[in-house]
Amino acid sequence: MKADTVIMNGKVITVDESFSIREAIAVRDGWIIFVGSDEDVKKFIGKHTNLLDLKGKPILPGVNDSHGHAALYGGTRPPLALDLSYPAVKSIKDIAASLATRVKTARPGEWIRGFGWDPPYLEECQIDTRRYPSRWDIDAFSPGNPVIFNDFSGHTLWVNSKALELSGVRKETPDPPGGIIVRDPETGDLTGIFKEPSAQGLVMKVAPLLTKEEKRAAICSAMQVMNSNGITSYTESALGPGGNQLNGGLLGEECIEVYEDLFREGRLTTRVSILLLFGQYGGLSFSDLKEGLKNYTWPNDLDAQWLRSAGIKIFADGVPISKTSWMWQEYIGGGYGSLTIPGETDEEKCRQLKEMILYCHERGFQVGVHATGDRAISATIDGFAEAIKRNPRIHNRQYIIHGDFITPQDIERTAKYGIGINMQPYIQSLIADAEPLIVGSQRAACEWPFKTVVDGGIHLTFSSDLPVTYPNWRQGVQSAVLREAVGSGKVSGPEERITREEAIRAYTVQGAWQDGMEQVKGSIERGKLADFCILGEDLLAVEPHEIKDIPVVMTLVGGKIVYDASDDAFK
């Protein structure tokens, strides 16, 4: 059998069980039919075979970004939103200036969006660690246009007084379940800061949604960025009715319709798994879940190798940077965080979390639970363990999303029940300098325990959580290998470093395991999908600090080129 494409003269990093290195690959009808030597691949070359000479460059399996928000990423970048991330802005003053420029071209009353601000990277907050952005910082620059600025994590919203006025939120408005309306500690006045989706929803419910055409542009833009980074599969973690009013509807069910349209038009350039989100503004109760699953039907005419419903997303708690992760020990300055699930008591919230996990598991749904604090992680594992013990024959690849402060004891339980963990190594590097001020130096060094998780035999997957970070997985590999803070360069938790090979597995074959597709993707082996990422330099050999800068020169999905930055001589 002759091949459609033969790739030769390369360093084929197979990521098979033994992490073997080969020279050549043969592809036919989108599948790998041979992996081996340059000499042996010649028998697959026919007169119509396309030859790709790598000239010694490395090729590895297409990368699987196994947790992120691609639609949200595309919709929170110019021209749909202001870029407020570092280094585009370095101070609150810069943000105000960017807003003032945008107001000049805005229509009267038009809502102005922005994304990416991060207090530890803002000069005013660096000078005074008690300083935090507020509506008074931006009111003068946009008195007539409502402003909604999401922070880099998506868990904190910063709005101006005009947005507050339109939302109807007042000084006496109580905090919603699982959310925080931040107030001035002396006067009780609203600062314009809202933490967690349930609180953000108080403002977002009056903001206009993006159009379906804008959402389509956002998704297509995100796929292009993914392809340019060698990413051939990703998980859209949280699309559905629960996100209809969040971030302009970029987490809503209309985005699922856009993905369906793109599939039917043959315009998907990545393989997409979707975790469904139910519950108003992302705050999910057991009754919300049952009602959502009752009323939602996944289309039956889709090819699961391209577009699949992975399962259900549940938010258990918040994020440590805003002190909303649910912890066993107090934060510096007080507080323990909480579960974001509705309920009057911690016991009631934990009970609902367990009931939701049980309900999904026994119906065959995979569940990804956002849990960052050690106490939230324990509660999540309690739910998974109970579900698996009751239904041991059901294997749904249940997993924890983030798992920042997972304890050694819970790592053992996670391994015992075959639960996966999805972590984001670059976020560890981004927040490493700030975390000691939030949880103390000892706990900060134990956050994101990559090596302990790997050594525990757990399926560890890595991802970008975009738009929290840009989907440069090479930066993620570097962060996992070095654990150096982006700001200071200091190492946080050196004992939790892992090898390049372990990090690569977390971005490829382990992501395929999470998708239940390790038999057809995640490594370069005969009988698997021809999804590849070709690099400009050797990921296994370059100096560790240079890993993040390795260029992607070509990406193939199903044997077809979807991104090409090579010169003509490369082909």
C-alpha positions as CSV (number, residue, x, y, z in Angstrom):
1,M,0.0,0.0,0.0
2,K,1.4,3.3,-1.1
3,A,1.2,6.3,1.2
4,D,-0.4,9.7,0.6
5,T,2.5,11.3,2.6
6,V,5.9,10.1,3.7
7,I,7.9,12.1,6.3
8,M,11.6,11.3,6.2
9,N,14.9,12.3,7.7
10,G,13.5,13.5,11.0
11,K,13.9,12.9,14.7
12,V,10.5,11.2,15.3
13,I,9.7,11.5,19.0
14,T,7.1,8.8,19.1
15,V,6.0,9.1,22.8
16,D,5.2,5.4,22.7
17,E,5.6,3.3,25.8
18,S,9.4,3.3,25.6
19,F,9.7,6.9,24.3
20,S,11.5,5.5,21.2
21,I,13.0,7.7,18.5
22,R,12.6,6.9,14.8
23,E,13.3,8.5,11.5
24,A,10.3,8.3,9.2
25,I,6.5,8.1,9.0
26,A,4.1,7.0,6.3
27,V,0.5,8.3,6.2
28,R,-2.5,7.2,4.3
29,D,-6.1,8.5,4.5
30,G,-5.3,10.5,7.6
31,W,-3.8,7.5,9.6
32,I,-0.3,6.4,10.3
33,I,0.6,3.2,8.4
34,F,4.3,3.0,9.2
35,V,6.9,4.3,11.7
36,G,10.5,3.3,11.4
37,S,13.7,4.0,9.4
38,D,14.3,6.1,6.3
39,E,15.3,3.0,4.4
40,D,12.2,1.0,5.3
41,V,9.7,3.8,4.6
42,K,10.8,3.9,0.9
43,K,8.5,1.0,0.1
44,F,5.5,3.2,0.8
45,I,6.5,5.8,-1.7
46,G,4.6,5.9,-5.0
47,K,4.4,8.3,-7.8
48,H,1.6,10.3,-6.1
49,T,3.1,10.3,-2.7
50,N,3.9,13.7,-1.1
51,L,7.4,13.7,0.4
52,L,8.3,15.8,3.4
53,D,12.0,16.0,4.2
54,L,12.4,17.2,7.8
55,K,16.2,17.7,7.3
56,G,16.8,16.4,10.8
57,K,14.1,18.4,12.6
58,P,12.1,16.8,15.4
59,I,8.5,15.8,15.0
60,L,6.2,14.7,17.8
61,P,2.5,13.8,18.3
62,G,0.1,16.7,17.9
63,V,-0.2,18.4,21.2
64,N,-3.4,18.0,23.2
65,D,-4.3,21.2,25.2
66,S,-6.6,19.3,27.6
67,H,-8.2,22.2,29.5
68,G,-8.9,25.7,28.3
69,H,-11.5,28.1,26.9
70,A,-10.7,28.6,23.2
71,A,-13.9,30.6,22.4
72,L,-13.3,32.8,25.4
73,Y,-9.7,33.3,24.3
74,G,-10.6,34.4,20.9
75,G,-13.4,36.7,22.2
76,T,-11.2,38.4,24.9
77,R,-8.6,39.6,22.4
78,P,-8.5,42.7,20.2
79,P,-10.6,43.8,18.4
80,L,-13.4,42.3,20.6
81,A,-11.7,43.3,23.9
82,L,-8.8,45.3,25.2
83,D,-5.6,43.4,26.0
84,L,-4.9,44.1,29.6
85,S,-2.3,41.4,30.2
86,Y,1.4,41.8,31.0
87,P,3.4,43.2,29.3
88,A,0.8,44.9,27.2
89,V,0.0,46.9,30.3
90,K,2.3,47.3,33.3
91,S,0.2,49.5,35.6
92,I,-3.2,50.6,36.5
93,K,-2.3,53.9,34.8
94,D,-1.6,52.0,31.6
95,I,-5.0,50.3,31.8
96,A,-6.7,53.7,32.3
97,A,-4.8,55.1,29.3
98,S,-5.9,52.1,27.1
99,L,-9.5,52.6,28.2
100,A,-9.4,56.3,27.4
101,T,-8.1,55.6,23.9
102,R,-10.9,53.0,23.4
103,V,-13.6,55.4,24.6
104,K,-12.7,57.9,21.9
105,T,-14.0,55.4,19.2
106,A,-16.8,53.8,21.2
107,R,-20.5,54.6,20.5
108,P,-22.4,56.3,23.3
109,G,-23.4,53.8,25.9
110,E,-21.3,51.0,24.3
111,W,-20.0,48.4,26.7
112,I,-16.2,48.2,26.7
113,R,-14.6,44.8,27.5
114,G,-11.0,43.9,28.6
115,F,-9.2,40.9,29.7
116,G,-6.0,39.9,31.4
117,W,-5.1,42.3,34.3
118,D,-3.1,40.7,37.1
119,P,-2.4,42.7,40.3
120,P,1.2,41.3,41.0
121,Y,2.2,42.6,37.6
122,L,0.8,46.1,38.1
123,E,3.3,48.7,39.3
124,E,0.9,50.3,41.9
125,C,0.2,46.9,43.4
126,Q,3.9,46.0,43.5
127,I,4.6,49.2,45.4
128,D,1.8,48.6,47.9
129,T,0.7,45.0,48.2
130,R,-2.6,46.1,49.8
131,R,-3.4,48.1,46.7
132,Y,-6.1,46.7,44.4
133,P,-7.8,48.0,41.3
134,S,-11.2,49.7,41.8
135,R,-13.9,51.5,39.9
136,W,-12.5,54.8,41.1
137,D,-9.3,54.1,39.0
138,I,-11.3,54.1,35.8
139,D,-14.5,56.1,36.3
140,A,-13.0,59.4,35.1
141,F,-11.9,57.8,31.8
142,S,-15.3,56.3,30.9
143,P,-18.1,58.1,32.6
144,G,-20.7,57.2,30.0
145,N,-19.6,53.8,28.8
146,P,-20.0,50.8,31.0
147,V,-16.7,48.9,31.5
148,I,-16.2,45.2,32.3
149,F,-12.6,44.0,32.8
150,N,-11.9,40.3,33.6
151,D,-8.7,39.4,35.3
152,F,-6.2,36.9,33.9
153,S,-7.9,34.0,35.7
154,G,-11.4,34.9,34.7
155,H,-12.5,34.6,38.3
156,T,-12.5,38.3,39.1
157,L,-14.4,41.1,37.4
158,W,-13.5,44.8,37.6
159,V,-16.2,47.2,36.5
160,N,-16.8,51.0,36.5
161,S,-19.6,52.9,38.2
162,K,-21.6,53.1,35.0
163,A,-21.7,49.3,34.8
164,L,-22.8,49.1,38.5
165,E,-25.6,51.6,37.8
166,L,-26.9,49.6,34.9
167,S,-26.7,46.3,36.9
168,G,-28.7,47.5,39.8
169,V,-26.2,46.2,42.3
170,R,-26.1,48.4,45.4
171,K,-24.2,48.8,48.6
172,E,-26.9,46.8,50.4
173,T,-26.9,44.0,47.8
174,P,-25.9,40.7,49.6
175,D,-23.2,38.4,48.3
176,P,-24.6,35.7,46.1
177,P,-23.9,32.0,47.1
178,G,-20.3,31.2,46.2
179,G,-19.5,34.8,45.2
180,I,-18.0,37.9,46.7
181,I,-19.0,41.5,46.1
182,V,-15.9,43.4,47.3
183,R,-16.6,46.5,49.4
184,D,-14.4,49.2,50.9
185,P,-13.5,47.9,54.5
186,E,-14.1,51.4,56.0
187,T,-17.2,52.7,54.2
188,G,-18.8,49.6,52.8
189,D,-18.9,51.2,49.3
190,L,-18.7,48.9,46.3
191,T,-15.2,48.9,44.8
192,G,-16.3,47.5,41.5
193,I,-14.7,44.1,42.1
194,F,-16.7,40.9,41.8
195,K,-15.2,37.5,42.6
196,E,-16.4,34.2,41.1
197,P,-19.1,33.6,38.4
198,S,-22.1,34.0,40.7
199,A,-21.1,37.5,41.7
200,Q,-19.9,38.4,38.2
201,G,-23.3,37.4,36.9
202,L,-24.9,40.2,38.7
203,V,-23.3,42.6,36.3
204,M,-22.8,40.4,33.2
205,K,-26.6,39.7,33.0
206,V,-27.2,43.2,31.8
207,A,-24.2,43.3,29.4
208,P,-25.0,42.6,25.7
209,L,-23.9,39.2,24.3
210,L,-21.6,39.0,21.4
211,T,-23.2,38.0,18.2
212,K,-23.0,34.5,16.7
213,E,-20.8,35.9,14.0
214,E,-18.4,37.4,16.6
215,K,-18.3,34.1,18.4
216,R,-17.5,32.3,15.2
217,A,-14.7,34.7,14.5
218,A,-13.4,34.2,18.0
219,I,-13.4,30.4,17.7
220,C,-11.7,30.4,14.3
221,S,-9.1,32.8,15.5
222,A,-8.4,30.6,18.5
223,M,-8.0,27.5,16.3
224,Q,-5.4,29.4,14.2
225,V,-3.5,30.2,17.3
226,M,-3.7,26.6,18.5
227,N,-2.5,25.3,15.2
228,S,0.4,27.7,15.1
229,N,1.5,26.2,18.4
230,G,1.4,22.6,17.2
231,I,-1.9,21.9,19.0
232,T,-4.1,19.4,17.2
233,S,-6.7,18.6,20.0
234,Y,-8.1,20.6,22.8
235,T,-10.8,20.6,25.4
236,E,-13.3,23.4,25.6
237,S,-13.9,23.2,29.3
238,A,-17.3,24.7,30.1
239,L,-19.7,25.5,27.2
240,G,-23.5,25.4,27.6
241,P,-26.5,27.0,29.1
242,G,-24.6,27.8,32.3
243,G,-22.4,30.2,30.4
244,N,-25.0,32.0,28.3
245,Q,-24.6,35.2,30.2
246,L,-20.9,34.9,31.1
247,N,-18.3,36.8,29.1
248,G,-20.6,37.9,26.3
249,G,-22.0,34.4,25.9
250,L,-18.5,33.0,25.0
251,L,-19.1,30.1,27.4
252,G,-22.7,29.6,26.2
253,E,-24.4,27.0,24.2
254,E,-24.4,29.1,21.0
255,C,-20.7,28.5,20.8
256,I,-21.4,24.8,20.7
257,E,-23.6,25.5,17.7
258,V,-20.7,27.4,16.1
259,Y,-18.5,24.3,16.5
260,E,-21.2,22.1,15.0
261,D,-21.4,24.5,12.0
262,L,-17.7,24.4,11.5
263,F,-17.6,20.6,11.7
264,R,-20.4,20.3,9.1
265,E,-18.6,22.8,6.8
266,G,-15.3,20.8,7.2
267,R,-13.6,23.8,8.7
268,L,-12.4,22.4,12.0
269,T,-8.6,22.4,12.1
270,T,-8.4,20.8,15.6
271,R,-10.1,18.0,17.3
272,V,-12.4,19.4,20.0
273,S,-13.8,17.9,23.2
274,I,-16.5,19.9,25.1
275,L,-17.3,19.7,28.8
276,L,-20.9,20.9,29.2
277,L,-21.6,23.7,31.7
278,F,-25.0,23.9,33.4
279,G,-26.4,26.2,36.2
280,Q,-27.0,29.9,36.2
281,Y,-23.7,31.9,35.8
282,G,-21.7,28.7,36.3
283,G,-23.0,28.2,39.9
284,L,-24.3,24.6,39.7
285,S,-26.7,22.9,42.1
286,F,-27.8,19.3,41.9
287,S,-31.3,20.4,40.7
288,D,-29.6,22.6,38.0
289,L,-27.6,19.6,36.8
290,K,-30.6,17.3,36.5
291,E,-32.7,19.9,34.8
292,G,-29.9,20.8,32.4
293,L,-29.2,17.2,31.4
294,K,-33.0,16.6,31.0
295,N,-33.3,19.5,28.5
296,Y,-30.1,19.2,26.6
297,T,-29.4,16.7,23.8
298,W,-26.0,16.3,22.1
299,P,-26.3,16.1,18.3
300,N,-26.0,12.6,16.9
301,D,-24.6,13.4,13.5
302,L,-21.1,14.5,14.6
303,D,-17.8,12.6,14.2
304,A,-16.4,12.1,17.7
305,Q,-12.9,12.1,16.4
306,W,-13.5,15.7,15.5
307,L,-16.1,17.0,17.8
308,R,-17.3,15.2,20.9
309,S,-19.1,15.8,24.2
310,A,-16.6,14.9,26.8
311,G,-18.8,15.2,29.8
312,I,-19.8,17.7,32.5
313,K,-17.8,20.6,34.1
314,I,-18.4,21.4,37.8
315,F,-16.9,24.4,39.6
316,A,-16.1,23.3,43.2
317,D,-14.3,26.4,44.4
318,G,-12.4,29.5,43.1
319,V,-8.7,30.3,42.8
320,P,-6.0,31.0,45.4
321,I,-4.9,34.3,44.0
322,S,-8.3,35.8,45.0
323,K,-8.4,33.7,48.2
324,T,-11.5,31.8,47.0
325,S,-10.0,28.4,46.9
326,W,-11.4,26.3,49.7
327,M,-8.6,25.5,52.1
328,W,-8.0,23.6,55.4
329,Q,-5.7,26.3,56.7
330,E,-6.3,30.0,56.8
331,Y,-4.9,32.4,54.1
332,I,-2.4,35.0,55.2
333,G,-4.6,37.7,56.5
334,G,-7.5,35.3,57.3
335,G,-10.2,33.4,55.5
336,Y,-10.5,29.9,54.2
337,G,-12.4,30.4,50.9
338,S,-15.4,28.2,50.2
339,L,-17.1,25.9,47.8
340,T,-18.9,27.8,45.1
341,I,-21.8,25.3,45.0
342,P,-25.1,26.8,46.3
343,G,-25.9,25.8,49.9
344,E,-26.4,27.2,53.4
345,T,-23.6,25.1,55.0
346,D,-20.4,23.5,54.0
347,E,-22.0,20.1,54.7
348,E,-24.9,20.9,52.3
349,K,-22.5,22.1,49.6
350,C,-20.3,19.0,49.9
351,R,-23.4,16.8,49.8
352,Q,-24.6,18.4,46.5
353,L,-21.1,18.1,45.0
354,K,-21.1,14.3,45.8
355,E,-24.7,13.9,44.5
356,M,-23.8,15.6,41.2
357,I,-20.7,13.4,40.7
358,L,-22.7,10.2,41.5
359,Y,-25.5,11.3,39.2
360,C,-23.2,11.9,36.3
361,H,-21.0,8.9,36.9
362,E,-23.8,6.3,36.9
363,R,-25.1,7.8,33.7
364,G,-21.8,7.4,31.9
365,F,-20.6,11.0,31.9
366,Q,-17.1,12.0,32.4
367,V,-16.8,14.7,35.1
368,G,-14.1,17.4,35.3
369,V,-14.2,19.2,38.6
370,H,-12.5,22.6,39.0
371,A,-10.9,22.2,42.5
372,T,-7.8,24.2,43.6
373,G,-7.9,24.3,47.4
374,D,-6.9,21.2,49.4
375,R,-10.3,21.1,51.1
376,A,-12.2,21.3,47.8
377,I,-9.9,18.7,46.3
378,S,-10.6,16.3,49.3
379,A,-14.4,16.9,48.9
380,T,-14.1,16.2,45.1
381,I,-12.2,12.9,45.7
382,D,-14.8,11.9,48.3
383,G,-17.4,12.2,45.5
384,F,-15.3,10.4,42.9
385,A,-14.4,7.6,45.3
386,E,-18.0,7.0,46.3
387,A,-19.2,7.0,42.7
388,I,-16.4,4.5,41.7
389,K,-17.1,2.2,44.6
390,R,-20.8,2.1,43.8
391,N,-20.3,1.5,40.1
392,P,-16.8,-0.1,39.7
393,R,-17.5,-1.3,36.2
394,I,-18.0,2.2,34.8
395,H,-14.8,3.8,33.7
396,N,-15.4,7.4,32.8
397,R,-11.9,8.9,33.2
398,Q,-13.0,11.3,36.0
399,Y,-10.5,14.0,36.8
400,I,-9.6,17.0,38.9
401,I,-9.0,20.3,37.1
402,H,-6.1,22.2,38.5
403,G,-5.6,20.4,41.8
404,D,-3.2,23.1,43.0
405,F,-2.9,22.2,46.7
406,I,-3.6,18.4,46.5
407,T,-2.1,16.7,49.6
408,P,0.1,13.6,49.6
409,Q,-2.8,11.7,51.2
410,D,-5.2,12.7,48.5
411,I,-2.6,11.9,45.8
412,E,-2.7,8.3,47.2
413,R,-6.5,8.3,47.0
414,T,-6.5,9.7,43.5
415,A,-4.2,6.9,42.3
416,K,-6.2,4.2,44.1
417,Y,-9.4,5.2,42.2
418,G,-7.8,5.9,38.8
419,I,-8.7,9.6,38.9
420,G,-6.8,11.9,36.6
421,I,-5.4,15.4,37.4
422,N,-5.2,18.2,34.9
423,M,-2.6,20.9,35.8
424,Q,-1.2,24.1,34.2
425,P,2.6,24.4,34.8
426,Y,2.9,27.9,33.3
427,I,0.4,29.2,35.8
428,Q,2.6,27.9,38.5
429,S,5.5,30.0,37.2
430,L,3.3,33.0,36.8
431,I,1.9,33.1,40.3
432,A,5.0,31.7,42.2
433,D,6.2,35.0,43.4
434,A,2.7,36.1,44.7
435,E,1.7,32.9,46.4
436,P,3.9,33.2,49.5
437,L,2.0,36.4,50.3
438,I,-1.3,34.5,50.1
439,V,-0.6,31.1,51.6
440,G,2.9,31.4,53.1
441,S,6.2,30.1,51.7
442,Q,5.9,26.5,52.8
443,R,2.5,25.9,51.2
444,A,3.4,27.9,48.1
445,A,6.4,25.6,47.5
446,C,4.1,22.6,47.6
447,E,1.5,24.0,45.1
448,W,1.3,22.0,41.8
449,P,3.2,18.9,43.0
450,F,4.0,17.6,39.5
451,K,6.6,15.0,40.5
452,T,4.7,13.6,43.4
453,V,1.7,13.2,41.1
454,V,3.7,11.5,38.4
455,D,5.5,9.2,40.9
456,G,2.2,8.3,42.4
457,G,1.2,6.7,39.1
458,I,-1.6,9.2,38.3
459,H,-2.6,10.2,34.8
460,L,-1.2,13.8,34.8
461,T,-2.3,16.0,31.9
462,F,-1.0,19.5,31.2
463,S,-2.9,22.4,29.6
464,S,-2.8,26.2,29.1
465,D,-6.2,27.1,30.6
466,L,-6.3,29.7,27.9
467,P,-7.0,32.6,28.1
468,V,-5.4,32.5,31.5
469,T,-2.1,31.8,29.6
470,Y,-1.2,31.8,25.9
471,P,-1.2,28.2,24.6
472,N,2.6,27.9,24.3
473,W,3.0,24.4,25.6
474,R,6.8,24.7,25.2
475,Q,6.7,27.3,27.9
476,G,4.6,24.8,30.0
477,V,7.3,22.1,29.5
478,Q,10.0,24.6,30.6
479,S,8.0,25.6,33.7
480,A,7.5,22.0,34.7
481,V,11.2,21.2,34.2
482,L,12.5,24.3,36.0
483,R,9.7,25.6,38.3
484,E,11.2,29.1,38.0
485,A,9.0,32.1,38.8
486,V,8.4,34.3,35.7
487,G,9.1,37.5,37.7
488,S,12.1,36.8,40.0
489,G,13.4,33.6,38.5
490,K,13.4,32.0,41.9
491,V,12.7,28.3,42.1
492,S,9.6,27.3,43.9
493,G,9.5,23.6,45.1
494,P,12.5,22.2,43.3
495,E,11.7,18.7,44.4
496,E,8.5,18.9,42.3
497,R,10.4,19.3,39.0
498,I,9.8,16.6,36.3
499,T,11.7,15.5,33.2
500,R,11.1,16.8,29.7
501,E,9.8,13.3,28.7
502,E,7.3,13.3,31.5
503,A,6.1,16.8,30.6
504,I,5.8,15.9,26.9
505,R,3.6,12.9,27.9
506,A,1.4,15.2,29.9
507,Y,0.8,17.3,26.8
508,T,0.2,14.3,24.4
509,V,-0.6,10.8,25.3
510,Q,-2.0,11.6,28.7
511,G,-4.3,14.1,27.2
512,A,-5.5,11.4,24.8
513,W,-6.1,9.2,27.9
514,Q,-8.3,12.0,29.4
515,D,-10.3,12.0,26.1
516,G,-10.6,8.2,26.1
517,M,-8.8,8.2,22.8
518,E,-5.3,6.9,23.6
519,Q,-5.8,4.1,21.1
520,V,-6.1,6.5,18.2
521,K,-4.0,9.6,19.2
522,G,-1.4,10.9,21.6
523,S,1.7,9.1,20.2
524,I,3.2,8.4,16.8
525,E,2.4,4.7,16.2
526,R,1.0,2.6,13.4
527,G,-2.8,2.7,13.4
528,K,-3.1,6.1,15.0
529,L,-4.3,9.4,13.6
530,A,-1.7,11.4,11.6
531,D,-1.6,14.4,13.9
532,F,1.9,15.9,14.2
533,C,3.8,18.9,15.5
534,I,7.1,19.7,13.8
535,L,9.6,21.9,15.7
536,G,12.5,24.0,14.6
537,E,14.8,22.8,17.4
538,D,15.3,19.7,19.4
539,L,13.0,19.9,22.5
540,L,15.0,17.1,24.1
541,A,18.4,18.7,23.7
542,V,18.2,22.5,24.0
543,E,19.3,24.3,27.1
544,P,16.2,24.3,29.5
545,H,15.7,28.0,29.5
546,E,15.4,28.0,25.7
547,I,12.6,25.5,25.5
548,K,9.9,28.2,25.6
549,D,11.3,29.8,22.4
550,I,11.4,26.7,20.2
551,P,9.4,27.5,17.1
552,V,6.7,25.4,15.6
553,V,7.3,25.1,11.9
554,M,4.4,22.9,10.8
555,T,1.3,21.3,12.2
556,L,-0.6,18.4,10.5
557,V,-4.1,17.2,11.5
558,G,-5.3,14.0,9.9
559,G,-2.2,14.1,7.6
560,K,-3.2,17.6,6.3
561,I,-1.1,20.7,6.9
562,V,-3.1,23.2,8.9
563,Y,-0.1,25.5,9.8
564,D,3.1,26.0,7.8
565,A,5.9,28.4,8.8
566,S,8.6,26.4,6.9
567,D,10.5,27.5,3.9
568,D,10.1,25.9,0.5
569,A,13.3,23.8,0.9
570,F,11.7,22.1,3.9
571,K,9.2,20.3,1.8
